[in-house]
Amino acid sequence: MRGDVAGGITAASPCFFHWVTLMLRYAVTYLICLVGLFALETSPWAQSFTVGTWTQFLADMSGGLLQSFDDRVVVQGSSIVNGRTGYAVAIQAGCNGVEAALILAAAILAYPASWSHKLLGMLIGVVAIQLLNVIRIISLYYLGEWSERILTIAHLYVWPGLIIFDALIIFLVWTHWQGVPKHEARLS
Amino acid sequence: MNPAIARLVGWTLVWLPVCFAVWYFSAPMLAAVMGGVLGWLVSATFPMPVTMTRTGALIDLLLQVPAAMVNGGGQGHMAATISLDTLIYSCGIPLFLALMLALPEVGRRWREIGGGLLVLFGYELVALYVSACYNTVEMLHMIGADTRWLFGLPWNPHLNLLAQTAFALVLPSALAVFLWASFNLAVLTEAMPSARRRFIPDE
């Protein structure tokens, strides 16, 4: 109904302020988690892991997948190179899907759910985001070979939105799943 | 998957290419407006002469850095250019529009869509200004200038990286989702059994 803020609650409902308090608590907890996670992620030791180890792992994984159907592909450091033409895409900080994973992790951490559900949600969420990120890297490799302009559009403007949209869907599916009683979840 | 979520995903993916095309091809017009305001802001607050040029959605700030600011400097000026791609800071706009259009009763929600767009335009301007600041501070640090005087902040690699990560990487897209969620708390709470249970006290 128009005028409802949620589930039949209007500004005149007796439980309106309770609802507002719960929502505000969630928003504040979310912001604290988000800022904390990003402060941690940009610290020097976390950078050496995310930029170094994780980015290298992503390059190896994406390159390995590409090599399974394209024998021109060579992985050199964190770059995926076309061994015949010399064309290369370098995976750098900001391309490793860590930021989207942190946005999702903060949303799950702040949500009022059991810790086991939160951990499972974060684990599956991070894996799903990274899988999409590997698809993103592979798509950018081929788009870049085709056209540098299209690579720029896809890399800087299209994929960031799609990755965040993916995080939103995972969060919505998780909140739905973890709220369904166990016997219903088993039946479905 | 919950039918409400499936419907949202489906319609968002239908609307996204349309919204993206409209945003992409109208970006130079938006950049002209943003560039005008940014040029004024930068001229008013940067402690050095700045000239601004725009090509499509790209804004270049030409800074005339007094040589005296740099260690071992002397008379005259050094020229440095800071390039800003306005599209990076506004790429959440098509996602916000697609998410809003994907929900039912969109015809009654133009005020929310307009309000959201105003917030995203405001964010774009703030992000462009912040990026101009941290790029300038970083450039001055690299050429050996004393950066303690600029914007009241010393150059700090952690702070610089945090600003870049937040303003150029995370917020452009994430803000679109945050705005959409804040406009649709009722829809979200209705669609999620756990949200109903946890956020609606009487249930």
Interface residues (C-beta under 8 A of the other chain):
Chain A: R2 D4 V5 A6 G7 I9 C15 H18 W19 L22 M23 Y26 F38 A39 E41 T42 S43 P44 Q47 G94 E99 I103 P112 A113 I153 L156 Y157 V158 P160 G161 I163 I164 F165 A167 L168 I169 L172 V173 T175 H176 Q178 G179 V180
Chain B: M1 N2 I5 L8 V9 T12 L16 F20 Y24 D85 L87 I88 C91 G92 P94 L95 L99 R108 P157 H158 L161 L162 T165 A166 L169 V170 P172 S173 A174 A176 V177 L185 A186 L188 T189 E190 A191 M192 P193 S194 A195 R196 R197 R198 F199 I200 P201 D202 E203
